[in-house]
Amino acid sequence: MLDVRRMQVLRAVVSTGSITAAATNLGYTPSAVSQQVASLEKQAGLPLLERVGRGVRPTAAGRLLTEHATRLAEQLAEAESALTALRNGCAGTLRVRYFATAGAALVPPAVATFRAERSGVELDLKLTEPTDPFEELAAGRADVAITLLEPSEPTPEGVVARHLLADPFYAVLPRGHALARKRVLDLCELADEPWVSADCGASGLCKDVVPRACAGAGFAPQVAVESDDYATAQGFVAAGLGVALIPRLGLGYAHPGVVLRKVRNPEPVRHIHVVYREDAAWNPAVVSLAEALEKAARAS
């Protein structure tokens, strides 16, 4: 295989017409330049230079390799420029995975902020439900994921987790329900009610929040109707088929037939995080996106 560095030495000789001048430009000795050219000639199997007076000029093979050396030098410069842009977080692609309610409330404003700052970085955005976005990160199919982590849950090894927000659940009651007169409900007050299940969290993590909270209040919810999205769950509640607990970010649309009430003792809460691998923490684009998500969370 031809040696790229020797080709660049040949290019320097051809461009100056002199081994001595090329050596001066490259910071080599003339003998070192001659040795590099001789080694390249051996690789090529053809003479590359011929003497003309006190200088040299390329043979046909020398002109051919010089042309290729010029293109290689341009391509290397482009590669170095692209690598610098990537290192500075100004180029490349970030694969971002998220679950639905985060996608609706947090991702759009974060993406707008990010693109205003780093327009050269392409974002590959995908909703992963019912798969936990974290699974995509762990499998190497994502660079950044928005997921749910409990405060007591240890951060997986090799992962950076940044807390975005605590998202409390609200009681969703049919308008005119006896408990609607109260502004705040103790969770145990819903123990005897039929329930509409609205289990549509990331990877089942959200599904565990409500049963765990109900257990803390001393009961297990009696599910009368199951739903796999929050809007449909509200429709069932509005029809009087039961009550539900839905996180605040899932209540961007409130059905006119329901009322929302805060819950306490205990208050169910899910904790939303942005996560990325530790070995990606060098990338300013990853950090900028995480900061944009934090900004969106503060404004939500």
C-alpha positions in Angstrom: 0.0 0.0 0.0 1.3 3.5 -0.8 2.4 5.6 2.1 0.2 8.7 2.5 2.9 10.7 4.2 5.5 9.9 1.5 2.9 11.0 -1.1 2.7 14.4 0.7 6.5 14.6 0.6 6.4 14.0 -3.1 3.7 16.7 -3.5 5.9 19.2 -1.7 8.9 18.4 -4.0 6.8 18.7 -7.1 5.2 22.0 -6.0 8.6 23.6 -5.3 10.5 21.8 -8.1 13.4 21.2 -5.7 14.2 18.6 -3.0 16.1 21.3 -1.0 13.2 23.7 -1.1 10.8 21.0 -0.1 13.0 19.9 2.7 13.1 23.5 4.0 9.3 23.8 3.8 8.8 20.4 5.6 11.5 20.9 8.2 13.4 17.9 7.0 16.9 17.5 5.7 17.4 17.1 1.9 18.7 13.5 2.4 15.5 12.6 4.4 13.3 13.9 1.6 15.3 12.0 -1.0 14.9 8.8 1.1 11.2 9.3 1.4 10.8 9.8 -2.4 13.1 6.8 -3.1 10.9 4.6 -0.7 7.8 5.8 -2.5 9.3 5.0 -5.9 10.0 1.5 -4.6 6.4 1.1 -3.5 5.1 2.5 -6.8 7.5 0.4 -9.0 8.1 3.4 -11.2 10.4 6.5 -11.2 8.5 9.5 -9.9 11.0 12.4 -10.4 13.5 13.3 -13.1 16.3 15.8 -12.9 16.0 19.0 -14.9 19.0 21.4 -14.5 19.4 22.1 -10.8 15.9 21.0 -10.0 13.5 18.1 -10.5 10.2 17.5 -12.2 7.6 14.7 -12.0 7.4 11.8 -14.3 3.9 10.7 -15.5 3.7 8.5 -12.4 4.9 11.3 -10.3 2.2 13.6 -11.6 -0.4 11.0 -11.0 0.6 10.4 -7.4 0.9 14.2 -6.8 -2.7 14.7 -8.0 -3.9 11.9 -5.7 -1.8 13.4 -2.8 -3.5 16.8 -3.3 -7.0 15.2 -3.1 -5.9 13.2 -0.1 -4.7 16.4 1.6 -8.0 18.1 1.0 -9.9 15.1 2.3 -7.8 14.9 5.4 -8.3 18.6 6.0 -12.1 18.1 5.7 -11.9 15.2 8.1 -10.0 17.2 10.6 -12.5 20.1 10.3 -15.5 17.7 10.7 -13.8 16.0 13.7 -13.2 19.5 15.3 -16.9 20.3 14.7 -18.0 17.1 16.3 -15.6 17.6 19.2 -17.1 21.1 19.7 -20.6 19.8 19.6 -21.4 21.5 16.3 -21.9 18.5 14.0 -23.0 14.9 14.0 -26.3 13.2 14.9 -27.8 12.7 18.4 -30.3 9.8 18.7 -32.9 10.9 21.3 -35.5 8.5 22.7 -38.5 9.5 24.9 -41.9 8.5 26.1 -45.2 10.2 25.1 -45.9 12.7 27.8 -42.3 13.9 27.9 -42.4 14.1 24.1 -45.4 16.4 24.3 -44.3 18.7 27.2 -40.5 18.7 27.3 -39.0 17.6 24.0 -40.5 20.3 21.6 -39.2 23.4 23.6 -35.9 21.7 24.3 -35.4 20.9 20.6 -36.2 24.5 19.7 -33.6 25.8 22.2 -31.0 23.3 21.1 -31.4 24.0 17.4 -31.0 27.7 18.0 -27.7 27.0 19.6 -26.4 24.0 17.6 -28.0 24.1 14.2 -25.3 21.9 12.7 -26.3 18.9 14.9 -29.0 16.6 13.5 -31.5 15.2 16.0 -32.9 11.7 15.5 -36.1 11.9 17.6 -38.2 8.8 18.3 -41.0 7.8 20.6 -40.3 4.4 22.1 -43.4 3.4 24.1 -44.1 0.8 25.2 -40.4 0.3 25.3 -38.5 2.2 28.1 -36.3 4.8 26.4 -33.5 3.7 28.7 -33.4 0.3 27.1 -32.5 2.0 23.8 -29.7 3.8 25.5 -28.4 0.6 27.1 -28.5 -1.2 23.8 -26.5 1.5 22.1 -29.4 2.6 19.9 -29.7 6.0 21.6 -27.4 8.7 22.7 -29.9 10.5 25.0 -33.0 9.1 26.7 -35.8 10.6 28.7 -37.0 8.1 31.2 -38.3 7.5 34.8 -36.1 6.7 37.7 -37.3 6.4 41.3 -35.3 8.5 43.9 -34.4 5.2 45.7 -33.3 3.6 42.5 -29.5 3.6 41.9 -28.2 5.2 38.7 -27.1 2.4 36.4 -23.3 2.0 36.1 -21.7 4.1 33.4 -24.8 6.3 33.0 -25.3 10.0 33.9 -28.8 10.7 35.1 -30.0 14.3 35.5 -33.3 14.9 37.2 -35.7 17.0 35.1 -38.8 17.2 37.3 -41.1 15.5 39.8 -44.4 15.0 38.1 -47.3 14.5 40.6 -50.4 12.5 39.8 -53.8 14.2 40.1 -57.1 12.5 40.9 -59.4 12.6 37.9 -63.1 12.6 38.9 -66.4 12.7 37.0 -67.8 16.3 37.1 -70.4 16.2 39.9 -68.7 13.5 41.9 -69.2 13.8 45.6 -65.5 14.2 46.2 -65.2 17.0 43.6 -66.2 19.5 46.3 -62.8 19.1 48.0 -59.7 20.8 46.7 -57.3 18.1 48.0 -58.1 14.5 48.5 -56.5 11.9 50.8 -55.7 9.0 48.6 -57.6 6.6 50.9 -60.8 8.5 50.0 -60.7 6.7 46.6 -60.4 3.2 48.1 -64.0 2.3 47.5 -64.3 3.8 44.1 -64.2 1.9 40.8 -61.0 2.8 39.0 -60.1 3.5 35.4 -56.6 2.2 34.8 -54.4 4.7 32.8 -51.3 2.6 32.7 -49.2 4.2 29.9 -45.9 5.0 31.4 -42.4 4.2 30.1 -41.6 0.5 30.4 -44.1 -0.1 33.2 -42.3 2.2 35.6 -45.3 4.6 35.6 -47.7 1.7 36.1 -46.0 0.9 39.4 -46.4 4.4 40.9 -50.2 4.3 41.4 -50.5 0.7 42.9 -47.5 1.5 45.2 -49.1 4.7 46.4 -52.5 3.0 47.0 -50.8 0.3 49.0 -49.2 3.0 51.1 -52.8 4.3 51.7 -53.9 0.9 52.7 -55.8 -0.4 49.7 -55.5 -1.9 46.2 -57.5 -0.1 43.5 -60.4 -2.0 42.0 -60.0 -1.6 38.3 -63.3 -1.5 36.4 -61.9 -0.2 33.0 -58.5 -0.4 31.5 -57.1 2.2 29.2 -53.7 2.6 27.5 -53.7 6.3 27.1 -54.6 9.3 29.3 -57.1 11.0 27.0 -59.1 7.8 26.7 -59.0 7.3 30.4 -60.5 10.7 30.9 -63.3 9.8 28.6 -64.2 6.8 30.7 -64.0 8.9 33.9 -66.3 11.5 32.3 -68.8 8.8 31.5 -68.9 7.9 35.2 -67.2 4.6 34.9 -64.6 5.2 37.6 -61.9 7.5 38.9 -58.3 7.7 37.8 -54.9 9.0 38.7 -53.0 10.7 35.9 -49.6 12.6 36.0 -49.7 16.4 35.5 -47.8 16.1 32.2 -50.5 13.7 31.0 -53.2 16.3 31.5 -52.3 18.8 28.8 -55.8 18.0 27.6 -58.5 18.1 30.2 -61.8 16.5 29.3 -64.7 18.9 29.9 -66.5 16.1 31.8 -63.9 15.7 34.5 -62.4 17.6 37.4 -58.8 17.4 38.7 -57.9 17.3 42.3 -54.5 17.1 44.1 -53.8 14.0 46.1 -52.0 13.5 49.4 -51.1 10.9 52.0 -49.3 9.8 50.0 -48.9 11.9 46.9 -48.0 9.7 43.9 -45.1 11.2 42.0 -43.0 10.0 39.1 -39.5 11.4 38.6 -38.4 12.2 35.0 -34.7 12.1 34.1 -32.6 12.7 31.1 -29.9 10.0 30.9 -26.8 9.5 28.7 -23.7 7.4 28.9 -20.7 8.6 30.9 -18.5 8.1 27.8 -20.6 10.6 25.9 -20.2 13.3 28.6 -17.3 14.8 26.6 -19.7 15.8 23.8 -20.9 19.4 24.2 -24.0 18.6 22.1 -25.2 16.0 24.6 -24.7 18.3 27.5 -26.4 21.2 25.7 -29.5 19.0 25.0 -29.6 17.9 28.6 -29.5 21.6 29.7 -32.2 22.5 27.2 -34.4 19.7 28.6 -33.7 21.1 32.1 -34.8 24.5 31.0 -38.0 23.1 29.4 -38.7 21.2 32.7 -38.3 24.4 34.7 -40.8 26.2 32.5 -43.3 23.3 32.4 
